[in-house]
């Protein structure tokens, strides 16, 4: 059966709509560059991947959480595995504990908007994950005296992992079942601190994809009736 050119164009347009609307639905208009960091992975490794990110002011860093239970807290080079002290009443960012099971199909996401080129040190505050090397940095300093390797080395000696007091969730070990997965909310911060938002990257994508496929189906039906 042959399709007319107009029907083929309609089908191609509908397919293009699927690709366009199901890709990064949470990316702001204007194609803001987004860096994606995996918090652990499908194998359960205690790592951030990548653990070092270079991001310009205005760019986003999205942390995607994998099983079992991890978290993201801002730190300083001088005090690894400890929350960043409040500055002008503003705390460093804190995702809360993010328990994820192996059967989950949607990973929670925590997004940081980079405001300047100052180093942003971060770690996982779950159990002894930080001491085991689960830490990272955005815009690492050029100084050889302040490297991620040195941060990790200092972290090994930390006796108790620091958990931010303004915790949006609960938990503290790999098997914790409680916590607050990321939702559609935002936390305002003062000038000089990275802005944070919590969002699910797949929120709304199912509905968008369904609508787009409906258009494809309609186009195919129209073609078959010619």
C-alpha positions, 0 to 999 in steps of 0.5 A, a space after each residue: 500500500 502506498 502513502 501519499 507524500 502529505 501523509 508521509 510528511 504528517 507521520 514524520 512530523 509526529 515522530 519528530 514531535 516524540 523525539 523533541 518532547 520526550 528529551 529533557 522535559 525539565 530543561 528550561 527554555 533556551 537550551 540551558 546546558 545541563 551536566 548529568 551526574 549519576 549518584 551511584 549506578 545500577 551496580 551499586 558502586 559508591 561513586 558520583 559519575 562523573 565526580 568532577 564537573 566543569 560548569 559555567 555560571 548559568 549552567 545546571 548540574 543534575 544529580 540522578 539517584 540510583 539504588 539503594 539510598 544516597 544523598 547529596 550535601 554541599 561541603 567545603 574542602 577544609 571539612 570533608 564529609 561535613 555540611 557547609 556552614 551557613 553563610 548569611 543564614 543560608 545553608 549549603 544545598 542538601 538533597 535529603 536521603 533518596 531511597 531508591 529500589 532496584 524495581 524503580 523505573 524513575 530516578 529522583 533528581 536533584 538539580 543545582 544551578 551554578 551561579 559562579 566559578 567558585 569550587 562546589 564540594 559535595 558528598 554523600 551523607 549516607 552512612 560511611 559513603 563519604 569516607 569510602 570515596 563518594 564525593 565530588 566537586 564542581 569547578 575544582 580549583 587549579 591549586 594542587 593543594 586542593 584536589 578531589 584526591 586530597 579531599 578523599 584522603 582527608 575524608 577517610 579519617 572522618 569519624 562521623 559523617 555530617 548530616 545537615 540539620 535542615 534535612 528534608 528526609 530521613 534515613 542514614 544507611 543503605 537499607 533505609 526505606 524512608 526519605 523524601 524523593 525529589 518533587 517539583 519544588 525549589 529552595 531559594 538561596 542567597 547570592 553566592 550560593 548555588 541555586 537548587 531545585 528538585 525535579 523528576 526528569 521524567 515527570 510529564 514525559 509519559 503524558 507527552 509521549 502518549 500524546 505524540 504517539 496518538 498523533 502518529 496513530 492518527 497520521 497512520 490511520 489517515 494514510 491507510 484510508 487514502 
